[in-house]
Amino acid sequence: MDKFNFAGSKAFVRVDFNVPLDENFNITDDTRIRAAIPTLKKIINDGGSVIIGSHLGRPKGVTDKYSLKHIVGRVSELLGVEVQFANDCIGQEAKDKSAALKPGQALLLENLRFYAEEEGKPRLADDVTDEEKAAAKKAVKESQKGFTKTLASFATVYVNDAFGTAHRAHASTALIADYFDAEHKLFGYLMEKEVVAVEKVMKDTARPFTAIMGGSKVSSKIEIIENLLTKVDNLIVAGGMTYTFIKALGGKIGTSICEDDKLDLAISLIEKAKANNVNLVMAVDAKIADDFNNNANTQFVAVNEIPDNWMGLDIGPKTEVIFADVIKKSKTILWNGPTGVFEFENFAHGSLSVAEAIVAATANGAFSLVGGGDSVACVNKFGVADKVSYVSTGGGALLELIEGKVLPGIEAIRGY
Ligand code: AMP
């Protein structure tokens, strides 16, 4: 971005303006819009014009509820430029308005996902036959080419700043890049920052490298854990998934969350850690509750001695010390998922202690990346987002990068 001079260019910028709206279409959190502003401003300040493309929600067709017209006012406000709007992302209005754009002007296109061609997936009723499905799939893939080409025709340069959708091979996130030569497609600032941060963790790793994996279920994190076991020095297993491991090891977990069909997997992950010389760190004590409720009765017990009818909802004080000790000695830290039900005030302390240890390690020179949904909510809740090295904006995209996958949105631009 810094090297490219956008003067006289028309840039198609794919952003992620998938913001939450209330029932009156007020934006309840504009973080994602703010995140794309530096890229849009740079283009405008250079003397270029921008055509902004985004999705909003998961519409099944054209729906007022998911119209980007609801957010155009806020985008104008944050950008400091009156942003025009085209009611249809590839219609005549979009063509005319993008053709008429002057340097310094901006146009927001209607929700790209109003067209099935954006995702390249047909929208079918449940009762269609397999043949009909296959035919519809082929048809949408065919018409996707025209859709992508039309979007590309509006611009002279393509900028992808939508890290949140970088794991999707959609028309505007990846396929469109084919219509621009290598000098005319680039990452926006946000995308660039995300890629640099993840590569700092996964590729140029300063050691020791510690990953803290929390959250509710081991099943949603299997591929990540397997990939991390080939990369980390320490893997801290926390949150609800702890109890699947503890049960697999023969412990008593009461009514704690557990995936009984993943006990063998838990054992194989433990063995893999051993084989790879990874220090697998698990809780030794738990804060347990007699109900899934912030005001439940609580006590601290050994993590493998949870009485019947009690459940582990957070780590205990001994575990906090063990986790903090490992984290503070680390030079690279990745945190994904809380240590407990942090949404309940009485079960947030473990996650807070992890956040504090990460802050201390970061102050001491470690590189810390926090990402993937709930741990981002944690650092925001605890007010420490600016005291870690990087907070990722990408949920699924970040997790796939950590799984070791090549993301279509990244590959489309730089070729790997
Ligand atoms: P995930 O989306 O898999 O990262 O999981 C995040 C969710 O896990 C949060 O909503 C937490 O409340 C929940 N969670 C963490 N620890 C536990 C636990 N011990 N029991 C039940 N849920 C938990």
Residues whose N, C-alpha, C, O or C-beta is under 5 A from the ligand:
A	BS01	AMP	G214 G215 S216 K217 G239 G240 I257 G312 L313 D314 G337 P338 T339 G340 V341 F342 D374
